[in-house]
Amino acid sequence: MGRYRGSITKQSRREGINLAETEKVQKYLDKRPYAPGQHGQRRGRGRPSDYSVRLREKQKLVRLYGMNEKQFHNMFLEAERMPGVLGTVFLQLLERRLDNVVFRMGFASTRRQARQFVGHGHVLVNGKKVDVPSYRVKVGDEIVVAEGSRSMGFIQENMEAQKRRRVAPWVELNPETFTGTFARLPAREDLALPINENFIIEYYSR
């Protein structure tokens, strides 16, 4: 299955969470806290099956990070082979994707925008251009917006907006120099994700 390129707001309403993690989408969800479509407000459809609950939880995380199913499943299998608490290790691997780190640092307003930004070669990792959104960032890596890209309108807007927000506690950012560092792996309590990763573990263990 290819990557979804439709409305992130519609997807957010379908999953019941703010997949873009932006104020604009949250305001829309607050106004329409139900699924899209003519039957979105219907209630009393019956209790969903255990399989359905686990599938929906998996889909939330797939869509939150903007991955396709194959990438997502392969990363889960990799997490299973690593030491530590499986759910936390898996979330940490997701957070280490370069497109996600660019989003967390505020260089991009959404992960979708971050994927495009990385793919177009606007980001340097430790001084070298990296244009692969799935590139895995390591603790201590320095992420820099290429000098020729810093005057782009949306980058300027994002950096101004980021000055008014708190950066994620596991990254460090200097908005004046368009530079950030992946300082540490996030702990589970750092990740305010509306996700129950245990359901995802159960989904893949069925």
C-alpha positions in Angstrom: 0.0 0.0 0.0 1.3 3.4 -1.0 1.6 6.4 1.4 -1.6 8.3 2.0 -1.5 11.7 0.4 -5.1 12.9 1.1 -6.4 15.2 3.8 -4.6 14.8 7.1 -7.6 16.4 8.8 -10.0 13.8 7.5 -7.6 11.1 8.6 -7.4 12.6 12.0 -11.1 12.6 12.3 -11.2 9.0 11.2 -8.7 8.0 13.9 -9.9 10.4 16.6 -6.5 11.9 17.2 -4.5 14.9 15.9 -2.2 13.1 13.4 -0.6 16.4 12.3 0.0 17.6 15.9 -0.8 21.1 14.9 -3.1 23.7 16.5 -5.1 24.1 13.3 -6.0 20.4 13.1 -6.8 20.3 16.8 -9.2 23.2 16.5 -11.0 21.4 13.6 -11.2 18.2 15.7 -12.7 20.1 18.6 -15.4 21.4 16.3 -16.1 18.0 14.7 -15.2 15.3 17.2 -16.5 12.5 15.0 -15.5 10.5 11.9 -15.9 12.1 8.4 -18.7 11.2 6.1 -22.5 11.2 6.3 -22.5 8.5 9.0 -19.7 9.9 11.0 -22.0 11.0 13.9 -23.9 7.8 14.2 -23.6 6.1 17.6 -24.5 2.7 18.9 -22.8 0.6 16.3 -22.0 -2.0 18.8 -18.8 -2.9 20.6 -15.8 -3.2 18.3 -14.0 -6.6 18.3 -10.6 -7.0 20.0 -9.0 -7.3 16.6 -10.6 -4.1 15.4 -9.3 -2.2 18.5 -5.8 -3.4 17.9 -5.9 -2.7 14.2 -7.1 0.9 14.7 -4.3 1.5 17.3 -1.7 0.3 14.8 -3.2 2.4 12.1 -3.1 5.5 14.3 0.7 5.1 14.8 1.3 4.3 11.1 -0.5 7.4 10.1 1.0 9.6 12.9 4.5 8.9 11.6 3.5 8.9 7.9 4.9 5.5 7.1 3.8 2.7 4.9 2.8 -0.7 6.4 5.9 -2.5 5.2 8.3 0.1 6.7 6.3 0.1 9.9 6.2 -3.7 10.3 9.9 -4.1 9.5 10.8 -1.6 12.2 8.6 -3.4 14.7 10.4 -6.7 13.9 13.8 -4.9 14.4 12.6 -3.6 17.8 11.7 -7.1 18.8 15.4 -8.1 18.4 16.6 -5.2 20.5 17.1 -5.1 24.3 14.7 -3.1 26.4 10.9 -2.7 26.8 9.5 -3.6 23.3 6.9 -0.8 23.1 9.4 1.9 24.2 12.2 0.7 22.0 9.7 0.7 19.0 8.6 4.3 19.7 12.2 5.4 20.0 13.0 3.9 16.6 10.1 5.8 15.2 11.3 9.0 16.8 14.8 8.6 15.4 13.6 8.9 11.8 15.2 12.0 10.3 11.9 13.4 9.0 10.4 13.1 12.5 13.5 14.7 14.1 13.2 17.7 11.7 9.6 18.0 12.7 10.4 17.8 16.4 13.0 20.5 16.1 10.5 22.8 14.4 12.2 23.1 11.0 8.9 21.8 9.6 5.4 22.3 10.8 4.3 18.8 10.1 6.0 15.4 9.4 4.6 15.5 5.9 6.3 18.8 5.3 9.5 17.4 7.0 9.6 14.5 4.6 9.5 16.8 1.6 12.1 19.1 3.1 14.5 16.3 3.7 13.8 14.7 0.4 14.6 17.9 -1.4 18.1 18.0 0.2 17.6 20.9 2.6 19.1 19.1 5.6 22.6 18.2 6.7 23.4 15.6 9.3 26.9 16.1 10.9 27.8 18.3 7.9 26.7 15.9 5.2 23.5 16.3 3.1 21.0 13.5 3.8 17.9 13.3 1.6 16.4 10.1 3.0 13.5 10.8 5.3 13.8 7.3 7.0 17.5 7.9 7.8 18.1 6.9 11.5 19.5 9.7 13.6 21.8 8.8 16.5 22.3 10.4 19.9 24.6 13.4 19.4 23.9 13.9 15.7 23.8 17.5 14.7 20.9 18.5 12.3 21.4 21.7 10.3 19.3 23.4 7.6 21.4 23.9 4.6 22.6 27.5 4.3 21.0 28.1 0.9 17.6 26.9 2.3 17.4 29.1 5.3 15.8 32.1 3.5 12.9 30.0 2.3 9.6 31.5 3.5 8.1 28.5 5.3 11.4 27.8 7.1 11.5 31.4 8.4 7.9 31.1 9.5 8.5 27.8 11.2 11.5 29.1 13.1 9.5 32.1 14.3 6.7 29.9 15.4 9.1 27.5 17.2 10.5 30.4 19.3 7.0 30.6 20.9 6.8 26.8 21.6 8.7 24.4 23.8 11.0 22.1 21.9 10.8 18.4 22.6 13.0 17.7 25.7 15.2 15.1 23.9 16.3 17.5 21.2 18.2 20.8 21.5 17.7 23.7 19.1 19.3 27.0 18.2 16.8 28.7 16.0 19.2 31.6 15.3 21.7 29.2 13.6 19.1 26.7 12.2 20.9 24.0 14.1 19.7 21.2 16.4 21.1 18.2 18.2 19.4 14.9 19.0 20.5 15.0 22.6 19.1 11.7 23.9 16.6 8.9 23.4 13.1 10.0 24.6 11.7 8.1 27.6 8.2 6.8 27.3 6.9 9.5 29.6 8.4 12.1 27.3 6.1 11.0 24.4 2.7 12.4 24.9 1.2 10.1 22.3 -2.4 9.1 22.5 -1.4 5.5 21.7 -1.5 2.3 23.6 1.6 0.5 22.1 0.6 -2.7 23.9 -2.3 -3.1 21.5 0.1 -2.9 18.6 2.3 -5.5 20.2 -0.7 -7.7 20.6 -1.8 -7.0 17.0 1.5 -8.3 15.6 1.6 -11.2 18.0 -1.7 -12.6 17.0 
